[in-house]
């Protein structure tokens, strides 16, 4: 059963879930005394998950950026994909 969700909604779930772990680990870290035997490893896990989520978000932005360029290419037949190029916005243009 798809619950009315499209494929993209299902594909984003693991990314969203992974980005909740730093919040959980941060809260756990707050509640753990610094003298606890697991404190340092918990701190390392928090930092690693935070870094992973930043990379995931950057990659997601890159994929969305590429998707915009591919849509433009499909509509116009022109390839605007170049290294370092970033999609900023889209909209309607009116000629005066």
C-alpha positions in Angstrom: 0.0 0.0 0.0 1.5 3.4 -1.0 -0.7 5.6 1.2 -1.0 8.0 -1.6 2.7 8.8 -1.7 4.8 8.9 -4.8 8.2 7.2 -5.2 10.1 10.3 -4.2 8.3 10.4 -0.8 9.5 6.8 -0.1 13.1 7.5 -1.3 13.5 10.5 1.0 12.4 8.7 4.1 15.8 7.1 4.9 17.5 10.5 4.5 15.0 12.2 6.8 15.4 9.4 9.3 19.2 9.6 9.3 19.1 13.3 9.9 17.0 12.8 13.1 19.8 10.8 14.7 22.0 13.8 15.6 19.0 15.3 17.4 18.5 12.1 19.4 22.3 11.8 20.1 22.5 15.4 21.2 19.7 15.0 23.7 21.3 11.8 24.9 24.6 13.5 25.3 23.0 16.3 27.4 21.5 13.7 29.7 24.8 11.7 30.0 27.3 12.7 32.7 30.8 13.5 31.3 32.2 10.9 33.7 30.1 8.1 32.2 32.1 5.4 30.5 30.2 5.9 27.2 30.3 9.7 27.1 33.3 10.1 24.7 32.0 7.5 22.3 28.5 9.1 22.4 30.1 12.4 21.6 32.0 10.9 18.7 28.8 9.3 17.4 27.0 12.6 17.6 29.8 14.4 15.7 30.0 11.7 13.0 26.2 11.7 12.5 26.2 15.5 12.3 28.9 15.4 9.6 27.0 12.7 7.7 23.8 14.7 7.7 25.6 17.8 6.4 27.0 15.7 3.5 23.6 14.1 2.9 22.0 17.5 2.7 24.7 18.8 0.3 24.3 15.8 -1.9 20.5 16.2 -1.9 20.9 19.9 -3.0 23.3 18.7 -5.8 20.8 16.2 -7.1 17.9 18.7 -7.0 20.1 21.2 -8.9 20.9 18.6 -11.5 17.2 17.7 -11.8 16.4 21.3 -12.6 19.0 21.4 -15.4 17.7 18.1 -16.8 14.2 19.4 -16.9 15.3 22.5 -18.8 17.3 20.3 -21.2 14.1 18.1 -21.8 12.0 21.2 -22.5 14.5 23.1 -24.6 16.9 20.6 -26.0 19.8 22.7 -24.7 22.3 21.4 -22.3 23.2 24.0 -19.6 24.9 21.5 -17.4 28.5 22.6 -16.5 30.7 22.0 -13.6 30.2 24.6 -10.9 26.9 25.9 -12.4 24.0 26.2 -9.9 20.3 26.6 -10.6 18.9 29.6 -8.7 15.2 30.0 -9.6 12.6 29.5 -12.3 9.6 31.4 -13.3 7.7 33.1 -16.2 9.2 35.8 -18.3 7.0 38.4 -19.8 8.1 40.3 -22.9 7.2 44.0 -23.0 
